[in-house]
Each structure stands twice: as C-alpha cells, then as structure tokens.
Amino acid sequence: MSWQSYVDQQLLATGKVSKAAIHGLDGNPWATSAGFTVSPDEVRKLLPAFEDETPLYQSGIILGGVKYMFLRCEGRSLIGRKGGDAGCIVVKTTQAILIGVYEGGLQGGDCNLVVEKLADYLVSSGY
C-alpha cells in the first residue's frame, strides 16, 4: 500500500478525519490530502515537543499555516484545538509523523482514535 493510500483509505475514508498527512521524521511529506500542505519546517518544530511540550503552550501547533491551541501531550500524541469545532492530532511513530485534522462537526475523539489506530499499525510494521 502506498503512503497516499494510507491517507486516503485509512484516514479520510473513515469520515472522521477532514485533512491528513504523513511525514518522515526529517519533516518531509510522504503523503497528504488534497489542499492540505504542512511544511517540513512545521513538522520539524513539533518534534522536540514529544520530549518537552512546554513551549507548545505558548506557540501552539501550526499545521498548514493554521494555529491550533495546544491542549496536551499523550505520550506519542500531541492534541490541539481551534475554536469550538476543529482540532488536530499529531502522532509520532518510529519513522513517521501522522497528522489528522477534524472540523465541520466531526468529533475530536473519533479523529484521534482513527489516527492512533493507523499509528499502531505502522509501529507494528516497523514504521
């Protein structure tokens, strides 16, 4: 399965994720949903937060030029929120960063579960 297939079939097709991307730990994109461009620099700036999330409380999580208020770090996952009905999850695996965004009435918990499930699969496959 191609990386784009993971984004399209395992994330977007669930109806629980509005936008998604998979990047390498170097920040470079492997796959992304149409119209969602997360820069390598945005990804690289998030990597230190998996060790110490404190700076994100001030800077927030920036994805595709959109700032999400940082809520919490749950081990390998960074959780953010924007307004009352949008948010994001950024999950670090062994070799990749998975990004999921929900908006327009979708639920954060549902989005998080879908992205975490794909992360579990990738970790079990060595990624």
C-alpha positions as CSV (number, residue, x, y, z in Angstrom):
1,M,0.0,0.0,0.0
2,S,1.4,3.4,-0.9
3,W,1.6,6.2,1.7
4,Q,-1.1,8.1,-0.2
5,S,-3.4,5.1,0.2
6,Y,-2.9,5.2,3.9
7,V,-4.0,8.9,3.9
8,D,-6.9,8.3,1.5
9,Q,-8.2,4.9,2.7
10,Q,-7.3,4.6,6.3
11,L,-7.8,8.2,7.4
12,L,-10.0,10.3,5.1
13,A,-12.3,7.5,4.0
14,T,-13.4,6.9,7.6
15,G,-15.3,10.2,7.6
16,K,-13.7,11.0,11.0
17,V,-10.7,13.0,9.6
18,S,-11.1,16.1,7.5
19,K,-7.5,16.5,6.4
20,A,-4.4,14.3,6.9
21,A,-0.7,14.0,6.2
22,I,2.1,11.6,6.8
23,H,5.6,13.0,7.1
24,G,9.0,11.4,7.8
25,L,10.9,12.4,11.0
26,D,13.0,14.7,8.8
27,G,9.8,16.7,8.2
28,N,9.5,15.8,4.5
29,P,6.0,14.8,3.4
30,W,5.3,11.3,2.3
31,A,1.5,11.8,1.6
32,T,-1.1,14.4,2.2
33,S,-4.8,15.1,1.5
34,A,-5.7,17.5,-1.3
35,G,-5.2,21.1,-0.4
36,F,-3.5,20.4,3.0
37,T,0.1,21.4,2.9
38,V,2.1,21.0,6.1
39,S,5.6,22.3,5.6
40,P,8.7,20.3,6.6
41,D,9.6,23.2,9.0
42,E,6.2,23.0,10.7
43,V,6.8,19.3,11.4
44,R,10.4,19.7,12.5
45,K,9.3,22.4,15.0
46,L,6.9,19.8,16.6
47,L,9.4,17.1,17.1
48,P,11.0,18.4,20.3
49,A,7.6,18.7,21.9
50,F,7.4,14.9,22.2
51,E,10.1,15.2,24.8
52,D,9.1,18.5,26.4
53,E,5.8,20.0,25.3
54,T,6.1,23.2,27.4
55,P,6.9,25.5,24.5
56,L,3.7,24.5,22.7
57,Y,1.5,26.0,25.4
58,Q,2.7,29.4,24.1
59,S,3.4,28.8,20.4
60,G,0.5,26.3,19.7
61,I,0.6,23.7,17.0
62,I,1.0,25.2,13.5
63,L,-0.2,22.9,10.6
64,G,-0.6,24.2,7.1
65,G,-0.3,27.8,8.4
66,V,-3.2,27.3,10.8
67,K,-2.6,27.7,14.5
68,Y,-4.2,25.2,16.9
69,M,-4.2,25.8,20.7
70,F,-2.1,23.1,22.3
71,L,-4.1,21.1,24.8
72,R,-1.9,18.2,25.9
73,C,0.7,15.6,25.1
74,E,-0.4,12.0,25.5
75,G,2.9,10.1,25.1
76,R,3.4,9.9,21.4
77,S,0.5,12.2,20.6
78,L,0.1,16.0,20.6
79,I,-3.5,17.2,20.8
80,G,-4.7,20.7,19.6
81,R,-8.0,22.6,19.3
82,K,-9.2,25.5,17.2
83,G,-12.4,27.2,18.2
84,G,-15.4,25.1,19.1
85,D,-15.5,22.6,16.3
86,A,-12.0,21.9,15.0
87,G,-8.7,20.4,16.2
88,C,-5.8,18.2,15.4
89,I,-3.7,15.3,16.5
90,V,-0.1,14.7,15.6
91,V,1.2,11.2,16.3
92,K,4.9,10.2,16.3
93,T,5.8,6.6,15.3
94,T,9.2,5.0,14.9
95,Q,9.8,6.6,11.5
96,A,6.8,8.9,10.7
97,I,4.6,11.7,11.9
98,L,0.9,11.2,11.3
99,I,-1.3,14.3,11.2
100,G,-5.1,14.3,11.4
101,V,-7.4,17.4,11.4
102,Y,-11.1,17.4,12.2
103,E,-13.6,20.2,11.5
104,G,-17.1,20.9,10.4
105,G,-19.0,18.9,13.1
106,L,-16.5,15.9,13.3
107,Q,-15.6,14.8,16.8
108,G,-12.0,15.1,18.1
109,G,-12.1,11.8,19.9
110,D,-13.2,9.9,16.8
111,C,-10.4,11.6,14.7
112,N,-7.9,10.8,17.4
113,L,-8.9,7.1,17.5
114,V,-8.6,6.7,13.7
115,V,-5.1,8.3,13.6
116,E,-3.9,6.4,16.6
117,K,-5.1,3.1,15.1
118,L,-3.1,3.7,11.9
119,A,-0.1,4.7,14.1
120,D,-0.4,1.4,16.0
121,Y,-0.4,-0.5,12.7
122,L,2.6,1.4,11.3
123,V,4.6,0.8,14.6
124,S,3.8,-2.9,14.4
125,S,5.1,-2.9,10.8
126,G,8.4,-1.2,11.8
127,Y,7.4,2.3,10.8
